Amino acid sequence: MHTVSADMDHPSAVAAALDPLFAPFNRADAPGLVVAVARAGKPVYRRGFGLASVALGVANTPWTRMRIGSTSKHFACLAALLLEQDGLLDLDAPASRHVPELATDGAMPTLRQFMNHTSGLRCGLDAGFLAEGMAIRPAGSMLAGQVRMRGVNFAPGDKFMYNNGGYHLLSLAIARAAGMPFERFLTERILAPLGMHDTLSVPDDFAVHRGLATLHVARPDGGYKRGVFPSMELLGEGAIVSTLDDMLRWLAHLRGPKRVGSEATWESMTAPTRLGNGVAVPYGYGLMRHRYRGVEVIHHAGAVIGGACQMMTVPAHALDIVIMSNGAPVNPHELAKQVVDKMLGEVLPGDALLEPVPAKAGSASYRRLLGARYVGRTSGLVIGFADVEGALGLSLLNLPPMPLYGGDGGDGGELRLPFEDIAAGPFVLDARALEGEGAPPATLPFGEAGVPEPYDLLVAPEGGLPPFAAELAGEYTVPDLDARATVALEGEELTMRVQGRYGATVLRFEPFGPDLLGWRMEGADIPLRGIAHLRRDGGGAVTALVIDTTRTRGMRFVRQAR
């Protein structure tokens, strides 16, 4: 192992290790990112790369403010826990006690289940994208959407499914219990006591704030457009704007003596969530906690329109990392892991990582799976397989494939898509009977969140769209979205136009199997993908299309009479 330096008092050694990771983003013609690394609360690396504003040619600096997206979530959880200590919130009571407008067709979840994403409710943000695309939705629309959606994804506590809408409801409960706006409570009870004076909760992307970087979305022609989140009321789901120094203060407090909240409060925020079947997932209250290459890490990522963030700490080594982007083509989560690799593997040889990088499953061993798709007999979940740079990739619900780990020798023959990589699952595939040549197996044993289920091979029709495509043309209503949809067949193109209250989207379909279609959203900054199942009556007539996404299951588009 090559050693750069063990002397943290010489920043040149840290820079020599880390600068190459970020050099590709140090451009004078493109948006970039800001990066900070601290050891025992002392900053050892603070850099700005690329432009804070392409339009003005202003560079990013260590003092630039940026949105942190979903990294905001554990701030909201801490606020809720403080109010619980004050006796003003009952996190284990039905959520309707604090948000009485809320109703569902299933059991009522608790606020605590919003905090660990086990509520089972559908995500109002995801549903809004499906119905209205990037249309700007006014304050109050997220609550109205959550109240309107009576259908659920699963019973409370049964599974983990990421839900921004649940955090919005949690934020409303916080504001009502505190008797003040959510933003003011965060400032008075959390941010000001910790000296985070450059951090605030910003409900929309239209207000001007000092030192705030512009968010950038790349255009196909090589230019950029301004990134604007389609909401006028962002809350605990992802509203915080901060700086590197403020986020380092936050991480030092997370690891050290507590001035806001108790040690028990913070320990509960990083405790794993146990599902109804006993399976534990490494997500607490807005924070993930698990092992990476032999060391424990605590972290949470965030994404906005035109930006992304990763906050990570390695408590045993007092190593804190913050990366915030305003449009650079980068995955901050992967970059943060590379910083850990460099710091503990090169800069601090006494703290060297002892475990190797986890091995990905090589696609060569599973050639017969490549291109195959399967559907769960009970869940209807659709998975597929493809090569990802030499690794076997798993596609969930028509998403781009992600590399699987394990399977080659160890791990008891398991192929895994780790929970911490995608905040879902975990997903496990028994690989022992999958190697070899020939046709893909007719059935696969596949498990989601500890629930095994047989998955059957899908055979897509040859020669374009299947005969049932013509049956789908017509009008549909979507009560849970307050939307209407029109399915049209034009030549070999089958599309659906969804018209919501504030905007519209277009979905393009492709055949996946009998009465089963994949779809992609056209022209959106967050291009959703998913699956559509046909439903028929006793006479065989199509009665509904049932849409699944990674955060919404079973959304019914009801066929109207011809």
C-alpha positions as a printed NumPy array, in Angstrom:
array([[  0.   ,   0.   ,   0.   ],
       [  1.373,   3.384,  -0.968],
       [  1.476,   5.892,   1.899],
       [  1.222,   9.607,   1.222],
       [  1.558,  10.941,   4.746],
       [  0.351,  10.3  ,   8.247],
       [  0.773,  13.937,   9.246],
       [ -2.63 ,  15.643,   9.224],
       [ -0.963,  18.994,   9.961],
       [  0.311,  19.084,   6.372],
       [ -2.679,  19.78 ,   4.132],
       [ -0.569,  19.217,   1.026],
       [ -0.55 ,  15.481,   1.797],
       [ -4.344,  15.399,   1.961],
       [ -4.597,  17.5  ,  -1.188],
       [ -2.248,  15.164,  -3.037],
       [ -4.535,  12.257,  -2.187],
       [ -7.894,  13.948,  -2.818],
       [ -7.36 ,  16.526,  -5.576],
       [ -7.252,  13.876,  -8.347],
       [-10.749,  12.709,  -7.362],
       [-12.206,  16.153,  -7.999],
       [ -9.942,  17.477, -10.77 ],
       [-12.403,  16.481, -13.553],
       [-14.932,  18.933, -12.101],
       [-12.541,  21.874, -11.76 ],
       [-13.788,  23.609, -14.893],
       [-14.305,  27.248, -15.797],
       [-17.25 ,  26.523, -18.114],
       [-19.457,  24.165, -16.098],
       [-21.159,  23.812, -12.709],
       [-19.232,  21.932, -10.063],
       [-19.168,  21.014,  -6.406],
       [-17.763,  21.891,  -2.998],
       [-15.95 ,  19.408,  -0.763],
       [-14.836,  19.39 ,   2.865],
       [-13.089,  16.751,   4.972],
       [-12.409,  17.071,   8.701],
       [-10.551,  14.96 ,  11.234],
       [-11.604,  15.224,  14.896],
       [-13.516,  18.387,  14.045],
       [-10.542,  20.077,  12.35 ],
       [-10.979,  20.794,   8.612],
       [ -8.141,  19.264,   6.601],
       [ -9.569,  19.79 ,   3.097],
       [-11.94 ,  22.526,   1.863],
       [-12.273,  23.15 ,  -1.845],
       [-14.648,  24.592,  -4.406],
       [-14.625,  23.252,  -7.969],
       [-16.335,  24.549, -11.084],
       [-18.851,  27.372, -11.244],
       [-21.519,  28.419,  -8.772],
       [-23.189,  30.23 , -11.696],
       [-22.462,  29.419, -15.315],
       [-24.43 ,  32.495, -16.373],
       [-22.292,  34.876, -14.289],
       [-19.021,  32.959, -14.393],
       [-18.817,  32.916, -10.577],
       [-16.7  ,  30.148,  -9.078],
       [-17.682,  27.786,  -6.293],
       [-15.83 ,  28.421,  -3.039],
       [-15.737,  26.682,   0.353],
       [-18.233,  29.312,   1.539],
       [-20.8  ,  28.732,  -1.239],
       [-24.26 ,  27.769,  -0.043],
       [-25.947,  24.791,  -1.681],
       [-29.062,  22.691,  -1.296],
       [-28.517,  19.383,   0.487],
       [-31.774,  17.716,  -0.632],
       [-32.785,  14.629,   1.33 ],
       [-29.796,  15.003,   3.638],
       [-32.269,  17.391,   5.312],
       [-34.381,  14.495,   6.535],
       [-32.61 ,  13.762,   9.806],
       [-32.895,  17.443,  10.773],
       [-36.68 ,  16.982,  10.625],
       [-36.398,  13.78 ,  12.659],
       [-34.405,  15.552,  15.357],
       [-37.06 ,  18.284,  15.454],
       [-39.77 ,  15.646,  15.941],
       [-37.8  ,  13.93 ,  18.708],
       [-37.313,  17.257,  20.517],
       [-41.054,  17.853,  20.453],
       [-41.611,  14.325,  21.713],
       [-39.331,  15.147,  24.663],
       [-41.38 ,  18.319,  25.205],
       [-44.531,  16.206,  25.398],
       [-46.014,  17.913,  22.33 ],
       [-45.791,  15.066,  19.794],
       [-46.748,  11.425,  20.203],
       [-44.664,   9.734,  17.531],
       [-46.304,   6.345,  18.122],
       [-49.921,   7.497,  17.915],
       [-51.787,   7.285,  14.604],
       [-50.51 ,  10.118,  12.406],
       [-54.057,  11.42 ,  12.015],
       [-53.906,  12.599,  15.644],
       [-51.553,  15.352,  14.49 ],
       [-52.67 ,  15.581,  10.84 ],
       [-56.412,  14.926,  11.125],
       [-57.008,  15.45 ,   7.398],
       [-55.168,  12.207,   6.664],
       [-57.133,   9.045,   5.832],
       [-56.267,   5.749,   4.14 ],
       [-57.991,   2.566,   3.048],
       [-55.625,   0.633,   5.332],
       [-54.316,   1.008,   8.858],
       [-53.163,   4.491,   9.858],
       [-49.35 ,   4.712,  10.2  ],
       [-47.529,   6.616,  12.928],
       [-45.255,   9.638,  12.628],
       [-42.351,   7.396,  13.621],
       [-43.108,   5.212,  10.596],
       [-42.839,   8.321,   8.42 ],
       [-39.376,   8.87 ,   9.928],
       [-38.105,   5.391,   8.997],
       [-40.068,   5.056,   5.715],
       [-42.214,   2.116,   6.841],
       [-45.604,   3.881,   6.767],
       [-46.816,   2.074,   3.654],
       [-48.399,   5.247,   2.293],
       [-47.734,   6.248,  -1.278],
       [-45.322,   9.112,  -1.845],
       [-47.058,  12.363,  -2.752],
       [-43.95 ,  13.695,  -4.465],
       [-43.584,  10.6  ,  -6.635],
       [-47.291,  10.728,  -7.472],
       [-46.993,  14.41 ,  -8.38 ],
       [-44.214,  13.67 , -10.873],
       [-46.344,  10.904, -12.39 ],
       [-49.396,  13.145, -12.83 ],
       [-47.888,  16.561, -13.506],
       [-44.222,  16.213, -14.372],
       [-42.199,  19.322, -13.564],
       [-45.169,  21.665, -13.114],
       [-44.688,  23.942, -10.072],
       [-47.149,  22.93 ,  -7.39 ],
       [-48.354,  25.536,  -4.887],
       [-48.151,  25.385,  -1.112],
       [-50.739,  22.967,   0.236],
       [-50.732,  20.706,  -2.821],
       [-48.561,  17.999,  -1.229],
       [-50.921,  17.688,   1.741],
       [-53.938,  17.676,  -0.597],
       [-52.307,  14.951,  -2.682],
       [-51.47 ,  12.792,   0.342],
       [-55.008,  13.161,   1.703],
       [-56.498,  12.258,  -1.682],
       [-54.476,   9.031,  -2.083],
       [-56.476,   6.465,  -0.148],
       [-54.663,   3.451,  -1.587],
       [-51.469,   2.23 ,   0.113],
       [-48.308,   0.384,  -0.908],
       [-48.342,  -2.017,   2.051],
       [-49.485,  -2.293,   5.66 ],
       [-47.576,  -0.043,   8.103],
       [-44.336,  -1.66 ,   9.243],
       [-44.349,  -4.482,   6.694],
       [-41.678,  -3.074,   4.369],
       [-39.354,  -0.145,   3.827],
       [-40.188,   2.176,   0.92 ],
       [-38.693,   5.65 ,   0.665],
       [-41.402,   8.289,   1.027],
       [-40.849,  12.039,   0.715],
       [-44.553,  12.674,   1.265],
       [-44.332,  11.093,   4.715],
       [-41.642,  13.593,   5.681],
       [-43.837,  16.421,   4.444],
       [-46.632,  15.21 ,   6.712],
       [-44.138,  14.877,   9.578],
       [-43.08 ,  18.505,   9.016],
       [-46.671,  19.717,   9.152],
       [-47.143,  17.844,  12.427],
       [-43.974,  19.513,  13.789],
       [-45.175,  22.979,  12.851],
       [-48.63 ,  22.434,  14.345],
       [-47.276,  20.982,  17.597],
       [-44.655,  23.723,  17.936],
       [-47.125,  26.502,  17.149],
       [-44.749,  28.09 ,  14.645],
       [-43.58 ,  27.594,  11.053],
       [-41.393,  24.564,  10.459],
       [-38.515,  26.774,   9.279],
       [-38.582,  28.892,  12.44 ],
       [-38.592,  25.841,  14.719],
       [-35.531,  24.413,  12.964],
       [-33.685,  27.7  ,  13.341],
       [-34.584,  28.378,  16.979],
       [-34.209,  24.873,  18.394],
       [-31.481,  23.311,  16.213],
       [-29.531,  25.573,  13.853],
       [-28.934,  28.64 ,  16.046],
       [-27.848,  26.671,  19.153],
       [-25.253,  24.853,  17.026],
       [-23.945,  28.03 ,  15.409],
       [-25.143,  27.009,  11.94 ],
       [-25.853,  30.597,  10.925],
       [-25.468,  30.026,   7.17 ],
       [-28.021,  27.19 ,   7.174],
       [-31.746,  27.624,   6.659],
       [-34.804,  25.757,   5.431],
       [-35.839,  27.224,   2.06 ],
       [-39.302,  26.187,   0.8  ],
       [-38.775,  26.983,  -2.918],
       [-36.143,  27.719,  -5.546],
       [-37.507,  31.149,  -6.512],
       [-36.375,  33.282,  -3.57 ],
       [-32.909,  34.865,  -3.767],
       [-30.481,  34.038,  -0.95 ],
       [-27.012,  35.428,  -0.373],
       [-24.198,  33.201,  -1.579],
       [-26.492,  30.438,  -2.88 ],
       [-25.214,  28.528,  -5.921],
       [-27.43 ,  28.184,  -8.969],
       [-28.662,  24.662,  -9.663],
       [-27.908,  23.473, -13.203],
       [-29.535,  20.805, -15.381],
       [-27.586,  19.739, -18.467],
       [-29.354,  20.091, -21.822],
       [-28.834,  17.788, -24.819],
       [-27.184,  20.636, -26.786],
       [-24.404,  20.945, -24.195],
       [-25.85 ,  23.982, -22.446],
       [-27.671,  24.254, -19.128],
       [-31.004,  25.289, -17.744],
       [-31.751,  26.376, -14.216],
       [-32.711,  23.605, -11.823],
       [-36.009,  24.357, -10.079],
       [-37.734,  21.885,  -7.781],
       [-41.455,  21.712,  -8.685],
       [-42.81 ,  22.798,  -5.315],
       [-43.489,  26.016,  -3.455],
       [-43.528,  24.207,  -0.096],
       [-40.474,  22.068,   0.469],
       [-40.206,  21.096,   4.128],
       [-38.406,  18.332,   6.015],
       [-38.257,  16.147,   2.926],
       [-35.437,  18.237,   1.436],
       [-35.502,  22.01 ,   2.023],
       [-32.198,  22.787,   3.752],
       [-29.537,  25.066,   2.269],
       [-26.13 ,  24.973,   3.964],
       [-22.367,  25.422,   3.674],
       [-19.414,  23.11 ,   4.128],
       [-18.425,  24.657,   7.464],
       [-21.933,  24.447,   8.889],
       [-22.269,  20.81 ,   7.822],
       [-18.907,  19.989,   9.422],
       [-20.197,  21.553,  12.657],
       [-23.274,  19.349,  12.343],
       [-21.215,  16.19 ,  11.873],
       [-18.911,  17.043,  14.777],
       [-22.005,  17.418,  16.953],
       [-23.428,  14.129,  15.647],
       [-20.257,  12.342,  16.788],
       [-19.505,  14.36 ,  19.944],
       [-21.167,  15.67 ,  23.113],
       [-24.749,  16.746,  22.522],
       [-26.014,  20.297,  22.965],
       [-29.23 ,  19.681,  21.048],
       [-31.04 ,  16.492,  21.957],
       [-29.708,  13.774,  24.238],
       [-27.281,  10.964,  23.568],
       [-30.269,   8.59 ,  23.592],
       [-32.061,  10.754,  21.039],
       [-29.153,  10.606,  18.639],
       [-28.586,   6.906,  19.205],
       [-32.204,   6.256,  18.241],
       [-31.703,   8.195,  15.005],
       [-29.046,   5.741,  13.821],
       [-30.563,   2.52 ,  15.178],
       [-31.627,   0.049,  12.45 ],
       [-35.282,  -0.292,  11.538],
       [-36.817,  -3.697,  12.127],
       [-39.584,  -4.671,   9.725],
       [-42.674,  -6.629,  10.67 ],
       [-41.054,  -9.926,   9.627],
       [-38.013,  -9.293,  11.829],
       [-35.638,  -8.224,   9.039],
       [-33.447,  -5.28 ,  10.091],
       [-32.471,  -2.595,   7.559],
       [-29.625,  -0.113,   8.207],
       [-31.841,   2.973,   8.146],
       [-32.895,   4.838,  11.267],
       [-34.504,   8.267,  11.351],
       [-33.147,   9.98 ,   8.252],
       [-29.716,   8.36 ,   8.62 ],
       [-28.057,   5.17 ,   7.386],
       [-25.58 ,   3.286,   9.569],
       [-23.648,   0.258,   8.341],
       [-20.159,  -1.049,   7.661],
       [-18.04 ,  -0.16 ,   4.671],
       [-14.738,  -1.98 ,   4.164],
       [-14.513,  -2.851,   7.831],
       [-15.429,   0.531,   9.327],
       [-18.788,   1.843,  10.449],
       [-20.165,   4.786,   8.476],
       [-23.164,   7.042,   9.109],
       [-24.504,   8.976,   6.161],
       [-27.357,  10.229,   4.031],
       [-27.427,  11.425,   0.447],
       [-29.63 ,  14.053,  -1.135],
       [-30.736,  15.016,  -4.628],
       [-32.515,  18.051,  -6.016],
       [-33.229,  19.248,  -9.551],
       [-29.756,  20.205, -10.725],
       [-27.745,  19.175,  -7.678],
       [-26.816,  16.456,  -5.193],
       [-25.231,  15.986,  -1.769],
       [-23.56 ,  13.388,   0.421],
       [-22.851,  13.75 ,   4.146],
       [-20.803,  10.944,   5.685],
       [-18.893,  10.32 ,   8.899],
       [-16.623,   7.481,  10.052],
       [-17.098,   7.808,  13.827],
       [-14.269,   5.489,  14.905],
       [-11.777,   7.684,  13.071],
       [-13.558,  11.033,  13.602],
       [-13.498,  11.453,   9.832],
       [-16.22 ,  13.725,   8.421],
       [-16.98 ,  14.265,   4.727],
       [-19.359,  16.699,   2.997],
       [-19.821,  16.902,  -0.777],
       [-22.389,  19.215,  -2.383],
       [-22.926,  19.61 ,  -6.135],
       [-24.819,  22.217,  -8.137],
       [-24.958,  20.288, -11.405],
       [-21.646,  18.497, -11.904],
       [-22.161,  15.026, -13.462],
       [-21.167,  13.232, -10.287],
       [-22.414,  10.683,  -7.774],
       [-21.527,  12.231,  -4.367],
       [-22.176,   8.947,  -2.546],
       [-19.554,   7.11 ,  -4.594],
       [-17.142,  10.043,  -4.288],
       [-17.525,  10.053,  -0.495],
       [-16.619,   6.355,  -0.366],
       [-13.544,   7.095,  -2.472],
       [-12.57 ,   9.806,   0.032],
       [-12.82 ,   7.211,   2.807],
       [-10.64 ,   4.875,   0.732],
       [ -7.999,   7.571,   0.254],
       [ -8.003,   8.944,   3.786],
       [ -7.93 ,   5.619,   5.608],
       [ -5.937,   3.747,   3.001],
       [ -3.235,   6.283,   2.11 ],
       [ -3.205,   9.428,   4.226],
       [ -3.674,   7.67 ,   7.569],
       [ -1.826,   4.348,   7.238],
       [ -2.275,   3.568,  10.924],
       [ -6.029,   3.571,  10.263],
       [ -5.785,   1.555,   7.05 ],
       [ -8.897,  -0.25 ,   5.867],
       [ -8.525,  -3.956,   6.469],
       [-11.266,  -5.297,   4.233],
       [-11.148,  -5.262,   0.426],
       [-13.661,  -3.461,  -1.748],
       [-16.74 ,  -5.73 ,  -2.025],
       [-16.61 ,  -7.877,  -5.159],
       [-19.232,  -7.446,  -7.85 ],
       [-20.726, -10.507,  -9.506],
       [-19.092, -10.991, -12.901],
       [-21.594, -11.084, -15.754],
       [-19.575, -13.761, -17.596],
       [-20.723, -16.35 , -15.075],
       [-24.376, -15.508, -15.686],
       [-24.51 , -14.976, -19.437],
       [-27.799, -16.802, -19.822],
       [-29.527, -14.245, -17.596],
       [-28.47 , -11.207, -19.627],
       [-31.494,  -9.593, -21.265],
       [-33.99 , -11.748, -19.365],
       [-36.871, -10.329, -17.341],
       [-38.943, -11.948, -14.587],
       [-42.137, -11.112, -12.692],
       [-43.001, -12.038,  -9.108],
       [-45.979, -14.359,  -8.825],
       [-47.453, -12.556,  -5.827],
       [-45.943,  -9.073,  -5.782],
       [-45.952,  -8.409,  -9.528],
       [-42.505,  -6.854,  -9.094],
       [-40.559,  -7.001, -12.377],
       [-36.793,  -7.511, -12.471],
       [-34.342,  -7.786, -15.353],
       [-30.66 ,  -8.477, -15.95 ],
       [-27.979,  -6.748, -18.019],
       [-24.221,  -6.286, -18.154],
       [-22.913,  -3.259, -16.221],
       [-19.252,  -2.774, -17.1  ],
       [-18.529,  -6.468, -16.712],
       [-20.756,  -6.978, -13.675],
       [-24.178,  -8.605, -13.579],
       [-26.699,  -5.8  , -13.237],
       [-30.194,  -6.018, -11.77 ],
       [-32.98 ,  -3.775, -13.038],
       [-35.934,  -3.148, -10.747],
       [-39.218,  -1.989, -12.256],
       [-37.559,  -0.925, -15.517],
       [-34.893,   1.223, -13.827],
       [-31.326,   1.242, -15.197],
       [-29.476,  -1.88 , -14.   ],
       [-27.348,  -1.723, -10.849],
       [-24.435,  -4.115, -10.185],
       [-24.998,  -7.116,  -7.942],
       [-22.458,  -8.261,  -5.361],
       [-21.38 , -11.744,  -4.279],
       [-22.172, -15.035,  -5.933],
       [-18.62 , -15.922,  -6.966],
       [-17.467, -18.399,  -4.4  ],
       [-18.516, -16.855,  -1.073],
       [-21.73 , -15.48 ,   0.362],
       [-23.427, -18.869,   0.321],
       [-24.307, -18.487,  -3.349],
       [-26.184, -15.22 ,  -2.797],
       [-26.299, -12.315,  -5.214],
       [-27.147,  -9.111,  -3.406],
       [-28.233,  -5.588,  -4.245],
       [-27.267,  -3.942,  -0.938],
       [-29.848,  -1.849,   0.846],
       [-27.342,   0.936,   1.467],
       [-26.754,   1.388,  -2.284],
       [-30.371,   2.173,  -3.18 ],
       [-32.308,   2.669,   0.096],
       [-34.605,  -0.212,  -0.803],
       [-34.885,  -3.932,  -0.262],
       [-32.603,  -5.606,   0.567],
       [-32.814,  -7.746,  -2.567],
       [-31.278, -11.23 ,  -2.585],
       [-31.059, -13.808,  -5.369],
       [-30.03 , -17.446,  -4.9  ],
       [-27.315, -17.771,  -7.542],
       [-26.317, -21.407,  -7.102],
       [-28.419, -22.712,  -9.994],
       [-27.94 , -19.753, -12.339],
       [-24.463, -20.27 , -13.726],
       [-23.803, -22.105, -16.963],
       [-24.965, -21.897, -20.55 ],
       [-28.264, -22.264, -22.355],
       [-31.608, -20.575, -21.939],
       [-32.442, -18.57 , -18.822],
       [-34.219, -20.616, -16.144],
       [-38.002, -20.574, -16.196],
       [-38.193, -19.616, -12.5  ],
       [-35.921, -17.686, -10.161],
       [-35.914, -17.638,  -6.344],
       [-35.787, -13.92 ,  -5.483],
       [-36.37 , -12.115,  -2.204],
       [-37.328,  -8.558,  -1.25 ],
       [-36.862,  -7.482,   2.382],
       [-36.52 , -11.067,   3.568],
       [-39.636, -12.319,   1.766],
       [-38.753, -15.036,  -0.794],
       [-40.954, -15.414,  -3.839],
       [-40.769, -17.36 ,  -7.12 ],
       [-40.255, -15.164, -10.186],
       [-41.344, -16.406, -13.618],
       [-39.556, -15.694, -16.888],
       [-41.243, -13.126, -19.103],
       [-41.359, -13.642, -22.853],
       [-41.894, -10.42 , -24.762],
       [-43.856, -10.663, -28.031],
       [-41.798, -10.566, -31.191],
       [-42.295,  -8.055, -33.972],
       [-43.237,  -4.907, -32.124],
       [-46.286,  -4.213, -30.004],
       [-48.502,  -7.129, -28.894],
       [-52.115,  -7.514, -30.057],
       [-53.429,  -6.267, -26.703],
       [-51.921,  -2.814, -27.356],
       [-54.899,  -1.826, -29.492],
       [-57.258,  -2.704, -26.637],
       [-55.673,  -0.068, -24.404],
       [-56.486,   2.991, -26.498],
       [-58.993,   5.245, -24.787],
       [-59.646,   7.375, -21.732],
       [-58.784,   6.629, -18.098],
       [-59.375,   8.328, -14.76 ],
       [-56.968,   8.242, -11.829],
       [-58.854,   9.191,  -8.643],
       [-55.779,   9.   ,  -6.39 ],
       [-53.969,  11.511,  -8.615],
       [-56.937,  13.763,  -9.427],
       [-55.93 ,  13.163, -13.045],
       [-57.138,  11.87 , -16.375],
       [-55.135,   9.912, -18.935],
       [-55.405,   9.15 , -22.638],
       [-53.769,   6.098, -24.191],
       [-53.097,   6.359, -27.918],
       [-51.746,   3.864, -30.461],
       [-50.019,   5.468, -33.429],
       [-48.276,   2.95 , -35.647],
       [-45.782,   1.152, -33.412],
       [-45.93 ,   3.797, -30.663],
       [-48.122,   3.28 , -27.596],
       [-48.233,   6.334, -25.339],
       [-50.185,   7.651, -22.396],
       [-50.716,  11.344, -21.693],
       [-51.513,  12.005, -18.04 ],
       [-53.147,  15.347, -17.236],
       [-53.088,  16.431, -13.596],
       [-54.323,  19.578, -11.931],
       [-51.136,  21.597, -12.539],
       [-49.433,  19.933, -15.5  ],
       [-49.093,  16.859, -17.693],
       [-46.702,  14.017, -18.505],
       [-46.258,  11.556, -21.354],
       [-45.378,   7.894, -20.805],
       [-44.031,   5.671, -23.585],
       [-44.737,   1.954, -23.354],
       [-42.873,  -1.147, -24.51 ],
       [-44.041,  -4.78 , -24.231],
       [-42.515,  -6.883, -21.452],
       [-44.811,  -9.911, -21.479],
       [-48.454, -11.037, -21.462],
       [-50.582,  -8.103, -20.26 ],
       [-47.427,  -6.385, -19.005],
       [-45.704,  -3.22 , -20.23 ],
       [-42.671,  -1.224, -19.244],
       [-42.84 ,   2.552, -19.467],
       [-40.625,   5.627, -19.361],
       [-41.576,   9.218, -18.726],
       [-40.711,  11.512, -21.593],
       [-38.971,  14.868, -21.277],
       [-38.882,  15.276, -17.481],
       [-35.891,  16.316, -15.376],
       [-36.702,  13.3  , -13.185],
       [-37.579,  10.705, -15.858],
       [-39.591,   8.121, -13.944],
       [-39.721,   4.538, -15.142],
       [-41.989,   1.719, -14.139],
       [-44.322,  -1.12 , -15.017],
       [-47.958,  -1.254, -16.13 ],
       [-50.095,  -4.353, -15.484],
       [-53.35 ,  -4.819, -17.392],
       [-56.467,  -5.771, -15.461],
       [-59.414,  -7.457, -17.18 ],
       [-62.989,  -8.329, -16.292],
       [-64.554, -11.779, -16.554],
       [-65.161, -11.282, -20.255],
       [-61.562, -10.354, -20.972],
       [-62.114,  -6.621, -21.475],
       [-59.454,  -4.254, -20.109],
       [-60.753,  -2.475, -17.006],
       [-57.622,  -0.766, -15.73 ],
       [-53.904,  -0.195, -16.069],
       [-52.101,  -0.634, -12.751],
       [-48.911,   1.416, -12.517],
       [-45.917,   0.538, -10.336],
       [-42.862,   2.694,  -9.626],
       [-40.145,   2.212,  -7.03 ],
       [-42.161,   4.333,  -4.551],
       [-45.735,   3.738,  -5.702],
       [-47.341,   0.336,  -6.133],
       [-50.741,  -0.474,  -7.542],
       [-51.836,   2.978,  -8.785],
       [-55.031,   2.293, -10.733],
       [-55.795,   4.025, -14.032],
       [-59.465,   3.09 , -14.504],
       [-60.704,   2.537, -18.055],
       [-63.731,   4.627, -18.999],
       [-66.608,   3.264, -21.029],
       [-66.135,   3.673, -24.771]])
